[in-house]
């Protein structure tokens, strides 16, 4: 069963505790970004792990792969050449173009943790949630950005 990070815009207070949790796990390199909305709010932007990821299609060295069973889109640091193709191809802008050490940093949904992503665990307001596709369909959580396809953002 595939799970996703879901953001409830009504609960996000812009504290950036999600970014701090990510930075602490990845030696100071955050794999979650924040979008600035008219200078008022900062919103966490994590990889959507699309069904047909453009970042995967654009990678010339096949450093990005997708797990068939979980749908997780993962980047291999050993293969990545830092060409920025994935950053330019991502329709959501969640892969940093000004690359750290010229290697693309990408959210892996903290695949090393059974409890789910660190950013969700660190979210003090409960704005970030770790939900399965079935749970997303059952919950009405304001307007959130959930991507089940490349170009579709919908209210679940």
CNS distance restraints for C-alpha pairs under 8 A (distance, minus, plus):
assign (resid   1 and name CA) (resid  70 and name CA) 6.72 0.50 0.50
assign (resid   1 and name CA) (resid 132 and name CA) 6.64 0.50 0.50
assign (resid   1 and name CA) (resid 133 and name CA) 7.62 0.50 0.50
assign (resid   2 and name CA) (resid  70 and name CA) 5.29 0.50 0.50
assign (resid   2 and name CA) (resid  71 and name CA) 6.66 0.50 0.50
assign (resid   2 and name CA) (resid 132 and name CA) 5.69 0.50 0.50
assign (resid   2 and name CA) (resid 133 and name CA) 6.42 0.50 0.50
assign (resid   3 and name CA) (resid 130 and name CA) 6.51 0.50 0.50
assign (resid   3 and name CA) (resid 131 and name CA) 5.26 0.50 0.50
assign (resid   3 and name CA) (resid 132 and name CA) 4.01 0.50 0.50
assign (resid   3 and name CA) (resid 133 and name CA) 6.14 0.50 0.50
assign (resid   4 and name CA) (resid  48 and name CA) 7.37 0.50 0.50
assign (resid   4 and name CA) (resid 130 and name CA) 5.73 0.50 0.50
assign (resid   4 and name CA) (resid 131 and name CA) 5.57 0.50 0.50
assign (resid   4 and name CA) (resid 132 and name CA) 6.22 0.50 0.50
assign (resid   4 and name CA) (resid 133 and name CA) 7.35 0.50 0.50
assign (resid   4 and name CA) (resid 146 and name CA) 7.99 0.50 0.50
assign (resid   5 and name CA) (resid  46 and name CA) 7.50 0.50 0.50
assign (resid   5 and name CA) (resid  48 and name CA) 7.75 0.50 0.50
assign (resid   5 and name CA) (resid 120 and name CA) 7.51 0.50 0.50
assign (resid   5 and name CA) (resid 128 and name CA) 6.46 0.50 0.50
assign (resid   5 and name CA) (resid 129 and name CA) 5.63 0.50 0.50
assign (resid   5 and name CA) (resid 130 and name CA) 4.85 0.50 0.50
assign (resid   5 and name CA) (resid 131 and name CA) 6.55 0.50 0.50
assign (resid   6 and name CA) (resid 127 and name CA) 7.86 0.50 0.50
assign (resid   6 and name CA) (resid 128 and name CA) 5.61 0.50 0.50
assign (resid   6 and name CA) (resid 129 and name CA) 5.12 0.50 0.50
assign (resid   6 and name CA) (resid 130 and name CA) 6.35 0.50 0.50
assign (resid   6 and name CA) (resid 131 and name CA) 6.94 0.50 0.50
assign (resid   6 and name CA) (resid 144 and name CA) 6.75 0.50 0.50
assign (resid   6 and name CA) (resid 145 and name CA) 6.99 0.50 0.50
assign (resid   6 and name CA) (resid 146 and name CA) 6.53 0.50 0.50
assign (resid   7 and name CA) (resid  12 and name CA) 7.79 0.50 0.50
assign (resid   7 and name CA) (resid  44 and name CA) 7.90 0.50 0.50
assign (resid   7 and name CA) (resid 127 and name CA) 5.47 0.50 0.50
assign (resid   7 and name CA) (resid 128 and name CA) 4.74 0.50 0.50
assign (resid   7 and name CA) (resid 129 and name CA) 6.53 0.50 0.50
assign (resid   7 and name CA) (resid 144 and name CA) 5.56 0.50 0.50
assign (resid   7 and name CA) (resid 145 and name CA) 6.71 0.50 0.50
assign (resid   8 and name CA) (resid  12 and name CA) 6.62 0.50 0.50
assign (resid   8 and name CA) (resid 127 and name CA) 4.80 0.50 0.50
assign (resid   8 and name CA) (resid 128 and name CA) 6.52 0.50 0.50
assign (resid   8 and name CA) (resid 141 and name CA) 6.07 0.50 0.50
assign (resid   8 and name CA) (resid 142 and name CA) 6.34 0.50 0.50
assign (resid   8 and name CA) (resid 143 and name CA) 6.77 0.50 0.50
assign (resid   8 and name CA) (resid 144 and name CA) 5.60 0.50 0.50
assign (resid   9 and name CA) (resid  43 and name CA) 7.86 0.50 0.50
assign (resid   9 and name CA) (resid 127 and name CA) 6.79 0.50 0.50
assign (resid   9 and name CA) (resid 142 and name CA) 7.20 0.50 0.50
assign (resid   9 and name CA) (resid 143 and name CA) 6.71 0.50 0.50
assign (resid   9 and name CA) (resid 144 and name CA) 6.46 0.50 0.50
assign (resid  10 and name CA) (resid 127 and name CA) 7.50 0.50 0.50
assign (resid  10 and name CA) (resid 142 and name CA) 6.95 0.50 0.50
assign (resid  11 and name CA) (resid 125 and name CA) 6.06 0.50 0.50
assign (resid  11 and name CA) (resid 126 and name CA) 6.69 0.50 0.50
assign (resid  11 and name CA) (resid 127 and name CA) 4.80 0.50 0.50
assign (resid  12 and name CA) (resid  43 and name CA) 7.11 0.50 0.50
assign (resid  12 and name CA) (resid 125 and name CA) 6.45 0.50 0.50
assign (resid  12 and name CA) (resid 126 and name CA) 7.67 0.50 0.50
assign (resid  12 and name CA) (resid 127 and name CA) 5.01 0.50 0.50
assign (resid  12 and name CA) (resid 128 and name CA) 7.86 0.50 0.50
assign (resid  13 and name CA) (resid  41 and name CA) 7.73 0.50 0.50
assign (resid  13 and name CA) (resid 125 and name CA) 7.08 0.50 0.50
assign (resid  14 and name CA) (resid  41 and name CA) 6.18 0.50 0.50
assign (resid  14 and name CA) (resid  42 and name CA) 5.04 0.50 0.50
assign (resid  14 and name CA) (resid  43 and name CA) 6.29 0.50 0.50
assign (resid  16 and name CA) (resid  20 and name CA) 6.44 0.50 0.50
assign (resid  16 and name CA) (resid  42 and name CA) 7.98 0.50 0.50
assign (resid  16 and name CA) (resid  44 and name CA) 7.67 0.50 0.50
assign (resid  17 and name CA) (resid  21 and name CA) 6.18 0.50 0.50
assign (resid  17 and name CA) (resid 119 and name CA) 7.27 0.50 0.50
assign (resid  17 and name CA) (resid 122 and name CA) 5.96 0.50 0.50
assign (resid  17 and name CA) (resid 123 and name CA) 6.02 0.50 0.50
assign (resid  17 and name CA) (resid 124 and name CA) 7.30 0.50 0.50
assign (resid  18 and name CA) (resid  22 and name CA) 6.31 0.50 0.50
assign (resid  18 and name CA) (resid  32 and name CA) 7.74 0.50 0.50
assign (resid  18 and name CA) (resid  44 and name CA) 7.56 0.50 0.50
assign (resid  18 and name CA) (resid 118 and name CA) 7.20 0.50 0.50
assign (resid  18 and name CA) (resid 119 and name CA) 3.98 0.50 0.50
assign (resid  18 and name CA) (resid 120 and name CA) 6.72 0.50 0.50
assign (resid  18 and name CA) (resid 122 and name CA) 5.58 0.50 0.50
assign (resid  18 and name CA) (resid 123 and name CA) 5.66 0.50 0.50
assign (resid  19 and name CA) (resid  23 and name CA) 6.08 0.50 0.50
assign (resid  19 and name CA) (resid  30 and name CA) 6.01 0.50 0.50
assign (resid  19 and name CA) (resid  31 and name CA) 7.77 0.50 0.50
assign (resid  19 and name CA) (resid  32 and name CA) 6.03 0.50 0.50
assign (resid  19 and name CA) (resid  33 and name CA) 7.21 0.50 0.50
assign (resid  19 and name CA) (resid  44 and name CA) 7.80 0.50 0.50
assign (resid  19 and name CA) (resid 119 and name CA) 6.67 0.50 0.50
assign (resid  20 and name CA) (resid  24 and name CA) 6.15 0.50 0.50
assign (resid  20 and name CA) (resid  30 and name CA) 7.53 0.50 0.50
assign (resid  21 and name CA) (resid  25 and name CA) 6.49 0.50 0.50
assign (resid  21 and name CA) (resid 118 and name CA) 5.88 0.50 0.50
assign (resid  21 and name CA) (resid 119 and name CA) 5.71 0.50 0.50
assign (resid  21 and name CA) (resid 122 and name CA) 6.29 0.50 0.50
assign (resid  22 and name CA) (resid  26 and name CA) 6.33 0.50 0.50
assign (resid  22 and name CA) (resid  29 and name CA) 7.47 0.50 0.50
assign (resid  22 and name CA) (resid  30 and name CA) 5.22 0.50 0.50
assign (resid  22 and name CA) (resid  31 and name CA) 6.39 0.50 0.50
assign (resid  22 and name CA) (resid  32 and name CA) 6.96 0.50 0.50
assign (resid  22 and name CA) (resid 118 and name CA) 6.32 0.50 0.50
assign (resid  22 and name CA) (resid 119 and name CA) 6.11 0.50 0.50
assign (resid  23 and name CA) (resid  27 and name CA) 6.09 0.50 0.50
assign (resid  23 and name CA) (resid  28 and name CA) 4.38 0.50 0.50
assign (resid  23 and name CA) (resid  29 and name CA) 5.01 0.50 0.50
assign (resid  23 and name CA) (resid  30 and name CA) 4.43 0.50 0.50
assign (resid  23 and name CA) (resid  31 and name CA) 7.45 0.50 0.50
assign (resid  24 and name CA) (resid  28 and name CA) 5.88 0.50 0.50
assign (resid  24 and name CA) (resid  29 and name CA) 7.95 0.50 0.50
assign (resid  26 and name CA) (resid  30 and name CA) 6.77 0.50 0.50
assign (resid  26 and name CA) (resid  31 and name CA) 7.99 0.50 0.50
assign (resid  29 and name CA) (resid 100 and name CA) 7.64 0.50 0.50
assign (resid  29 and name CA) (resid 105 and name CA) 7.87 0.50 0.50
assign (resid  30 and name CA) (resid 105 and name CA) 7.96 0.50 0.50
assign (resid  31 and name CA) (resid  46 and name CA) 7.50 0.50 0.50
assign (resid  31 and name CA) (resid  95 and name CA) 7.96 0.50 0.50
assign (resid  31 and name CA) (resid 105 and name CA) 5.89 0.50 0.50
assign (resid  31 and name CA) (resid 106 and name CA) 5.50 0.50 0.50
assign (resid  31 and name CA) (resid 107 and name CA) 5.06 0.50 0.50
assign (resid  32 and name CA) (resid  44 and name CA) 6.55 0.50 0.50
assign (resid  32 and name CA) (resid  45 and name CA) 5.81 0.50 0.50
assign (resid  32 and name CA) (resid  46 and name CA) 5.05 0.50 0.50
assign (resid  32 and name CA) (resid  47 and name CA) 7.67 0.50 0.50
assign (resid  32 and name CA) (resid  94 and name CA) 7.29 0.50 0.50
assign (resid  32 and name CA) (resid 106 and name CA) 7.93 0.50 0.50
assign (resid  32 and name CA) (resid 107 and name CA) 6.55 0.50 0.50
assign (resid  33 and name CA) (resid  44 and name CA) 5.62 0.50 0.50
assign (resid  33 and name CA) (resid  45 and name CA) 5.01 0.50 0.50
assign (resid  33 and name CA) (resid  46 and name CA) 6.61 0.50 0.50
assign (resid  33 and name CA) (resid  94 and name CA) 6.45 0.50 0.50
assign (resid  33 and name CA) (resid  96 and name CA) 7.97 0.50 0.50
assign (resid  34 and name CA) (resid  42 and name CA) 5.54 0.50 0.50
assign (resid  34 and name CA) (resid  43 and name CA) 4.93 0.50 0.50
assign (resid  34 and name CA) (resid  44 and name CA) 4.39 0.50 0.50
assign (resid  34 and name CA) (resid  45 and name CA) 5.50 0.50 0.50
assign (resid  35 and name CA) (resid  41 and name CA) 7.93 0.50 0.50
assign (resid  35 and name CA) (resid  42 and name CA) 5.36 0.50 0.50
assign (resid  35 and name CA) (resid  43 and name CA) 5.10 0.50 0.50
assign (resid  35 and name CA) (resid  44 and name CA) 6.52 0.50 0.50
assign (resid  35 and name CA) (resid  45 and name CA) 6.73 0.50 0.50
assign (resid  36 and name CA) (resid  40 and name CA) 7.14 0.50 0.50
assign (resid  36 and name CA) (resid  41 and name CA) 5.86 0.50 0.50
assign (resid  36 and name CA) (resid  42 and name CA) 4.84 0.50 0.50
assign (resid  36 and name CA) (resid  43 and name CA) 6.74 0.50 0.50
assign (resid  37 and name CA) (resid  41 and name CA) 5.37 0.50 0.50
assign (resid  37 and name CA) (resid  42 and name CA) 6.52 0.50 0.50
assign (resid  37 and name CA) (resid  43 and name CA) 7.83 0.50 0.50
assign (resid  45 and name CA) (resid  94 and name CA) 5.98 0.50 0.50
assign (resid  46 and name CA) (resid  94 and name CA) 6.08 0.50 0.50
assign (resid  46 and name CA) (resid 107 and name CA) 6.48 0.50 0.50
assign (resid  47 and name CA) (resid  94 and name CA) 5.83 0.50 0.50
assign (resid  47 and name CA) (resid  95 and name CA) 7.61 0.50 0.50
assign (resid  47 and name CA) (resid 106 and name CA) 7.17 0.50 0.50
assign (resid  47 and name CA) (resid 107 and name CA) 5.64 0.50 0.50
assign (resid  47 and name CA) (resid 108 and name CA) 7.93 0.50 0.50
assign (resid  48 and name CA) (resid 146 and name CA) 7.21 0.50 0.50
assign (resid  48 and name CA) (resid 147 and name CA) 6.01 0.50 0.50
assign (resid  49 and name CA) (resid  53 and name CA) 6.97 0.50 0.50
assign (resid  49 and name CA) (resid  71 and name CA) 6.75 0.50 0.50
assign (resid  49 and name CA) (resid  72 and name CA) 5.86 0.50 0.50
assign (resid  49 and name CA) (resid  73 and name CA) 5.44 0.50 0.50
assign (resid  49 and name CA) (resid 147 and name CA) 7.97 0.50 0.50
assign (resid  50 and name CA) (resid  71 and name CA) 7.72 0.50 0.50
assign (resid  50 and name CA) (resid  73 and name CA) 7.76 0.50 0.50
assign (resid  50 and name CA) (resid 147 and name CA) 6.42 0.50 0.50
assign (resid  50 and name CA) (resid 148 and name CA) 6.11 0.50 0.50
assign (resid  50 and name CA) (resid 149 and name CA) 5.75 0.50 0.50
assign (resid  50 and name CA) (resid 150 and name CA) 6.07 0.50 0.50
assign (resid  51 and name CA) (resid  71 and name CA) 6.79 0.50 0.50
assign (resid  51 and name CA) (resid 148 and name CA) 6.33 0.50 0.50
assign (resid  51 and name CA) (resid 149 and name CA) 5.68 0.50 0.50
assign (resid  51 and name CA) (resid 150 and name CA) 7.20 0.50 0.50
assign (resid  52 and name CA) (resid 149 and name CA) 6.75 0.50 0.50
assign (resid  52 and name CA) (resid 150 and name CA) 6.41 0.50 0.50
assign (resid  53 and name CA) (resid  57 and name CA) 6.65 0.50 0.50
assign (resid  53 and name CA) (resid  73 and name CA) 7.80 0.50 0.50
assign (resid  53 and name CA) (resid  90 and name CA) 7.78 0.50 0.50
assign (resid  53 and name CA) (resid 150 and name CA) 6.80 0.50 0.50
assign (resid  54 and name CA) (resid  58 and name CA) 6.05 0.50 0.50
assign (resid  54 and name CA) (resid  86 and name CA) 7.34 0.50 0.50
assign (resid  54 and name CA) (resid  89 and name CA) 5.71 0.50 0.50
assign (resid  54 and name CA) (resid  90 and name CA) 6.00 0.50 0.50
assign (resid  54 and name CA) (resid  91 and name CA) 7.76 0.50 0.50
assign (resid  54 and name CA) (resid 150 and name CA) 7.65 0.50 0.50
assign (resid  55 and name CA) (resid  59 and name CA) 6.31 0.50 0.50
assign (resid  55 and name CA) (resid  64 and name CA) 7.37 0.50 0.50
assign (resid  55 and name CA) (resid  85 and name CA) 7.17 0.50 0.50
assign (resid  55 and name CA) (resid  86 and name CA) 4.15 0.50 0.50
assign (resid  55 and name CA) (resid  87 and name CA) 7.04 0.50 0.50
assign (resid  55 and name CA) (resid  89 and name CA) 5.43 0.50 0.50
assign (resid  55 and name CA) (resid  90 and name CA) 5.55 0.50 0.50
assign (resid  56 and name CA) (resid  62 and name CA) 7.16 0.50 0.50
assign (resid  56 and name CA) (resid  63 and name CA) 7.90 0.50 0.50
assign (resid  56 and name CA) (resid  64 and name CA) 5.17 0.50 0.50
assign (resid  56 and name CA) (resid  65 and name CA) 6.36 0.50 0.50
assign (resid  56 and name CA) (resid  66 and name CA) 7.80 0.50 0.50
assign (resid  56 and name CA) (resid  73 and name CA) 7.91 0.50 0.50
assign (resid  56 and name CA) (resid  86 and name CA) 6.99 0.50 0.50
assign (resid  58 and name CA) (resid  85 and name CA) 5.83 0.50 0.50
assign (resid  58 and name CA) (resid  86 and name CA) 5.90 0.50 0.50
assign (resid  58 and name CA) (resid  89 and name CA) 6.56 0.50 0.50
assign (resid  59 and name CA) (resid  63 and name CA) 6.58 0.50 0.50
assign (resid  59 and name CA) (resid  64 and name CA) 6.75 0.50 0.50
assign (resid  59 and name CA) (resid  85 and name CA) 6.02 0.50 0.50
assign (resid  59 and name CA) (resid  86 and name CA) 6.03 0.50 0.50
assign (resid  60 and name CA) (resid  85 and name CA) 7.93 0.50 0.50
assign (resid  61 and name CA) (resid  79 and name CA) 7.03 0.50 0.50
assign (resid  61 and name CA) (resid  80 and name CA) 7.08 0.50 0.50
assign (resid  61 and name CA) (resid  81 and name CA) 7.74 0.50 0.50
assign (resid  62 and name CA) (resid  79 and name CA) 7.64 0.50 0.50
assign (resid  63 and name CA) (resid  75 and name CA) 5.51 0.50 0.50
assign (resid  63 and name CA) (resid  76 and name CA) 5.16 0.50 0.50
assign (resid  63 and name CA) (resid  77 and name CA) 7.49 0.50 0.50
assign (resid  63 and name CA) (resid  78 and name CA) 7.97 0.50 0.50
assign (resid  63 and name CA) (resid  79 and name CA) 5.14 0.50 0.50
assign (resid  63 and name CA) (resid  80 and name CA) 5.16 0.50 0.50
assign (resid  64 and name CA) (resid  73 and name CA) 6.81 0.50 0.50
assign (resid  64 and name CA) (resid  74 and name CA) 5.50 0.50 0.50
assign (resid  64 and name CA) (resid  75 and name CA) 4.28 0.50 0.50
assign (resid  64 and name CA) (resid  76 and name CA) 6.32 0.50 0.50
assign (resid  65 and name CA) (resid  73 and name CA) 5.68 0.50 0.50
assign (resid  65 and name CA) (resid  74 and name CA) 5.41 0.50 0.50
assign (resid  65 and name CA) (resid  75 and name CA) 6.45 0.50 0.50
assign (resid  66 and name CA) (resid  71 and name CA) 5.95 0.50 0.50
assign (resid  66 and name CA) (resid  72 and name CA) 5.54 0.50 0.50
assign (resid  66 and name CA) (resid  73 and name CA) 4.36 0.50 0.50
assign (resid  66 and name CA) (resid  74 and name CA) 6.24 0.50 0.50
assign (resid  67 and name CA) (resid  71 and name CA) 5.11 0.50 0.50
assign (resid  67 and name CA) (resid  72 and name CA) 5.27 0.50 0.50
assign (resid  67 and name CA) (resid  73 and name CA) 6.54 0.50 0.50
assign (resid  67 and name CA) (resid  74 and name CA) 7.92 0.50 0.50
assign (resid  68 and name CA) (resid  72 and name CA) 7.85 0.50 0.50
assign (resid  72 and name CA) (resid 108 and name CA) 7.26 0.50 0.50
assign (resid  72 and name CA) (resid 109 and name CA) 7.91 0.50 0.50
assign (resid  73 and name CA) (resid 108 and name CA) 7.04 0.50 0.50
assign (resid  74 and name CA) (resid 106 and name CA) 7.36 0.50 0.50
assign (resid  74 and name CA) (resid 107 and name CA) 7.69 0.50 0.50
assign (resid  74 and name CA) (resid 108 and name CA) 5.83 0.50 0.50
assign (resid  75 and name CA) (resid  80 and name CA) 7.43 0.50 0.50
assign (resid  75 and name CA) (resid 104 and name CA) 7.98 0.50 0.50
assign (resid  75 and name CA) (resid 105 and name CA) 7.89 0.50 0.50
assign (resid  75 and name CA) (resid 106 and name CA) 6.60 0.50 0.50
assign (resid  75 and name CA) (resid 108 and name CA) 7.91 0.50 0.50
assign (resid  76 and name CA) (resid  80 and name CA) 6.17 0.50 0.50
assign (resid  77 and name CA) (resid 103 and name CA) 7.05 0.50 0.50
assign (resid  77 and name CA) (resid 104 and name CA) 7.78 0.50 0.50
assign (resid  80 and name CA) (resid 103 and name CA) 6.31 0.50 0.50
assign (resid  80 and name CA) (resid 104 and name CA) 7.06 0.50 0.50
assign (resid  81 and name CA) (resid 102 and name CA) 7.58 0.50 0.50
assign (resid  81 and name CA) (resid 103 and name CA) 6.47 0.50 0.50
assign (resid  82 and name CA) (resid  99 and name CA) 7.36 0.50 0.50
assign (resid  82 and name CA) (resid 102 and name CA) 4.83 0.50 0.50
assign (resid  82 and name CA) (resid 103 and name CA) 4.43 0.50 0.50
assign (resid  82 and name CA) (resid 104 and name CA) 5.79 0.50 0.50
assign (resid  83 and name CA) (resid 102 and name CA) 7.81 0.50 0.50
assign (resid  84 and name CA) (resid  88 and name CA) 6.38 0.50 0.50
assign (resid  84 and name CA) (resid  97 and name CA) 6.13 0.50 0.50
assign (resid  84 and name CA) (resid  99 and name CA) 7.69 0.50 0.50
assign (resid  84 and name CA) (resid 104 and name CA) 6.96 0.50 0.50
assign (resid  85 and name CA) (resid  89 and name CA) 6.07 0.50 0.50
assign (resid  86 and name CA) (resid  90 and name CA) 6.07 0.50 0.50
assign (resid  86 and name CA) (resid  95 and name CA) 7.16 0.50 0.50
assign (resid  86 and name CA) (resid 104 and name CA) 7.98 0.50 0.50
assign (resid  87 and name CA) (resid  93 and name CA) 6.84 0.50 0.50
assign (resid  87 and name CA) (resid  94 and name CA) 7.51 0.50 0.50
assign (resid  87 and name CA) (resid  95 and name CA) 4.86 0.50 0.50
assign (resid  87 and name CA) (resid  96 and name CA) 6.00 0.50 0.50
assign (resid  87 and name CA) (resid  97 and name CA) 5.30 0.50 0.50
assign (resid  87 and name CA) (resid 104 and name CA) 7.72 0.50 0.50
assign (resid  88 and name CA) (resid  93 and name CA) 7.69 0.50 0.50
assign (resid  88 and name CA) (resid  97 and name CA) 7.14 0.50 0.50
assign (resid  90 and name CA) (resid  94 and name CA) 6.95 0.50 0.50
assign (resid  90 and name CA) (resid  95 and name CA) 6.96 0.50 0.50
assign (resid  91 and name CA) (resid 150 and name CA) 7.46 0.50 0.50
assign (resid  91 and name CA) (resid 151 and name CA) 7.68 0.50 0.50
assign (resid  94 and name CA) (resid 106 and name CA) 7.92 0.50 0.50
assign (resid  95 and name CA) (resid 104 and name CA) 7.12 0.50 0.50
assign (resid  95 and name CA) (resid 105 and name CA) 6.62 0.50 0.50
assign (resid  95 and name CA) (resid 106 and name CA) 5.96 0.50 0.50
assign (resid  96 and name CA) (resid 104 and name CA) 7.02 0.50 0.50
assign (resid  96 and name CA) (resid 105 and name CA) 6.91 0.50 0.50
assign (resid  97 and name CA) (resid 104 and name CA) 7.82 0.50 0.50
assign (resid  98 and name CA) (resid 102 and name CA) 7.79 0.50 0.50
assign (resid  99 and name CA) (resid 103 and name CA) 5.79 0.50 0.50
assign (resid  99 and name CA) (resid 104 and name CA) 5.66 0.50 0.50
assign (resid  99 and name CA) (resid 105 and name CA) 7.20 0.50 0.50
assign (resid 100 and name CA) (resid 104 and name CA) 7.03 0.50 0.50
assign (resid 100 and name CA) (resid 105 and name CA) 7.33 0.50 0.50
assign (resid 109 and name CA) (resid 116 and name CA) 6.94 0.50 0.50
assign (resid 109 and name CA) (resid 117 and name CA) 5.11 0.50 0.50
assign (resid 110 and name CA) (resid 116 and name CA) 6.40 0.50 0.50
assign (resid 110 and name CA) (resid 117 and name CA) 4.75 0.50 0.50
assign (resid 110 and name CA) (resid 118 and name CA) 6.67 0.50 0.50
assign (resid 111 and name CA) (resid 116 and name CA) 7.37 0.50 0.50
assign (resid 111 and name CA) (resid 117 and name CA) 7.53 0.50 0.50
assign (resid 113 and name CA) (resid 117 and name CA) 6.97 0.50 0.50
assign (resid 116 and name CA) (resid 120 and name CA) 7.38 0.50 0.50
assign (resid 116 and name CA) (resid 121 and name CA) 7.61 0.50 0.50
assign (resid 116 and name CA) (resid 130 and name CA) 6.83 0.50 0.50
assign (resid 117 and name CA) (resid 121 and name CA) 6.68 0.50 0.50
assign (resid 117 and name CA) (resid 130 and name CA) 7.63 0.50 0.50
assign (resid 118 and name CA) (resid 122 and name CA) 6.10 0.50 0.50
assign (resid 119 and name CA) (resid 123 and name CA) 6.13 0.50 0.50
assign (resid 119 and name CA) (resid 128 and name CA) 7.52 0.50 0.50
assign (resid 120 and name CA) (resid 126 and name CA) 7.78 0.50 0.50
assign (resid 120 and name CA) (resid 128 and name CA) 5.15 0.50 0.50
assign (resid 120 and name CA) (resid 129 and name CA) 5.78 0.50 0.50
assign (resid 120 and name CA) (resid 130 and name CA) 6.61 0.50 0.50
assign (resid 123 and name CA) (resid 127 and name CA) 6.66 0.50 0.50
assign (resid 123 and name CA) (resid 128 and name CA) 6.18 0.50 0.50
assign (resid 131 and name CA) (resid 135 and name CA) 5.70 0.50 0.50
assign (resid 131 and name CA) (resid 136 and name CA) 6.12 0.50 0.50
assign (resid 132 and name CA) (resid 136 and name CA) 6.22 0.50 0.50
assign (resid 133 and name CA) (resid 137 and name CA) 6.44 0.50 0.50
assign (resid 134 and name CA) (resid 138 and name CA) 6.50 0.50 0.50
assign (resid 135 and name CA) (resid 139 and name CA) 6.20 0.50 0.50
assign (resid 136 and name CA) (resid 140 and name CA) 7.78 0.50 0.50
assign (resid 136 and name CA) (resid 156 and name CA) 6.42 0.50 0.50
assign (resid 137 and name CA) (resid 156 and name CA) 5.83 0.50 0.50
assign (resid 139 and name CA) (resid 156 and name CA) 7.54 0.50 0.50
assign (resid 140 and name CA) (resid 156 and name CA) 6.69 0.50 0.50
assign (resid 141 and name CA) (resid 156 and name CA) 7.87 0.50 0.50
assign (resid 142 and name CA) (resid 155 and name CA) 7.61 0.50 0.50
assign (resid 143 and name CA) (resid 155 and name CA) 5.56 0.50 0.50
assign (resid 143 and name CA) (resid 156 and name CA) 7.89 0.50 0.50
assign (resid 144 and name CA) (resid 154 and name CA) 7.47 0.50 0.50
assign (resid 144 and name CA) (resid 155 and name CA) 6.17 0.50 0.50
assign (resid 144 and name CA) (resid 156 and name CA) 7.59 0.50 0.50
assign (resid 145 and name CA) (resid 153 and name CA) 5.83 0.50 0.50
assign (resid 145 and name CA) (resid 154 and name CA) 6.64 0.50 0.50
assign (resid 145 and name CA) (resid 155 and name CA) 7.34 0.50 0.50
assign (resid 146 and name CA) (resid 153 and name CA) 5.93 0.50 0.50
assign (resid 146 and name CA) (resid 154 and name CA) 6.43 0.50 0.50
assign (resid 146 and name CA) (resid 155 and name CA) 7.60 0.50 0.50
assign (resid 146 and name CA) (resid 156 and name CA) 7.49 0.50 0.50
assign (resid 147 and name CA) (resid 151 and name CA) 7.77 0.50 0.50
assign (resid 147 and name CA) (resid 152 and name CA) 6.10 0.50 0.50
assign (resid 147 and name CA) (resid 153 and name CA) 5.49 0.50 0.50
assign (resid 147 and name CA) (resid 154 and name CA) 7.36 0.50 0.50
assign (resid 148 and name CA) (resid 152 and name CA) 6.92 0.50 0.50
assign (resid 148 and name CA) (resid 153 and name CA) 7.81 0.50 0.50
